[in-house]
Amino acid sequence: MKEEEKKNIGDKGKSVNLSRASRAAYITPDLERLAKYDEYPAKIMKLKLKKLFWFLIFTGITAKLAVKGYVWWAIIPGILALWNLFRFIVYRNVSPQVVYENGHLCGAIITSENPLQIAVMAEMQTSENDPTCFGIQCFDVKELPLHKITKGERVPCSVMFGGEMPFAKLWSAIEPHPICWAIADTSILEEATQSIEETEWKIIEKLAELASKRQDVDYSKEIAYFNEDLSPRIDLQEKPEKQQESEAVTADPDGFIMEHILWAFYGGKYNTQEQFVEELVKYNLEIGKSEINPNEIVEESKELIILYAYEDGEEDKSEEFHLIADSSEGFTAGELLYKIHNQTVAHLEELDYHFFEGLVENGVHEQYSDIPYYYLNLGS
């Protein structure tokens, strides 16, 4: 049998969970050191349990709708169940050893000493043939052994990607593992640092500065995206054809309404609908570069029931609420989003996934079959 070619730090990685690192660490980690420093195994376990929980919930909803004869309505929760099962399997298959051997090797710098924080940058395009798009995000870490804890210190990391955006062909999440968590050999750490070109380290330093000044993104909670020329990227969650539309679009045949409207659930409750609508229009002009019509009727029913999910500590919870329109003609976009915001913001504003991505029809409510039932679709 032919002996497998030895891989070096910086060589192209092997395929892991549908992605392949263009530059991998190829480091065999010290398992005792990982147990001491690596902060992600406990987080991965939480994510696995969360995906398993939602798989069971959506499977139950699918089964209930199918038994009652609502076969078509069962498709949406069925798809969501399969997606959560897939993510559970992905998380289950990723071990700490795989991360350091075949994760993407990229750079990070210390941006804060107390609390200890690093800004991690990686190319986020899902294909090497797509235009370069940089993503940068800050992460709090407990320890960085072998490193000087000073601002600007270079910290090579092995990164895993996740959550491909449906319309932008970009990864929506990165999970960084500093190399110093896995090895005690300073020569390996130095080799990993030097395998990242000096021009790339300079880009990290520049993007960390630019990201900290962006008003549309809190890059300590989410990724800030930049083009190859370091200009900011926006509108990454919308379909390309909708990014160019100037007029509001009502309910789509795929069961969504208001998916073209941009909003983020944070900043507390609004005292008046007028104040909220003013901020909503302004937000879409500044972030989405598009005009919306907040007075357009988006749902002709005078009543709606909304279901949404959120995290409370380590618990996954869901709640629903009943809304009544001010007019007999139904809900306008501004009124509906205003009422949803004030109902949910207390639970959503501290979470990563607090960005509005439309309302999706959620089948028939068990108790109120004559009232339209929607699920609040959120993104990060």
ABEGO torsion letter per residue (X at the ends): XBBBBBBBBGBBBBBBGGBBBABBAGBBBBAAAAAAABAAAAAAAAAAAAAAAAAAAAAAAAAAAAAAGBAAAAAAAAAAAAAAAAAAAAAAABBAAAAAAABBBBBBBBABAOBBBBBBBBBABABAABBBBBBBBBBBBABBBGBBBBBGBBBBBBBBBBGBBAAAGBBABBBBBBAAAABABAAAAAAAAAABBAAAAAAAAAAAAAAAABAABBAAABBBBBBAAGBBBBGAABBAAAAABABBBBBBAAGBBGAABBBBBBGEBBABAAAAAAAAAAAAAAAAGBBBBAABBABABABBBBBBBBBBEABBBBBBBBBBBABAAEBBAAAAAAAAAAAAAAAAAABABABBAEBBBAEBBAABAABBBBBBBBBX
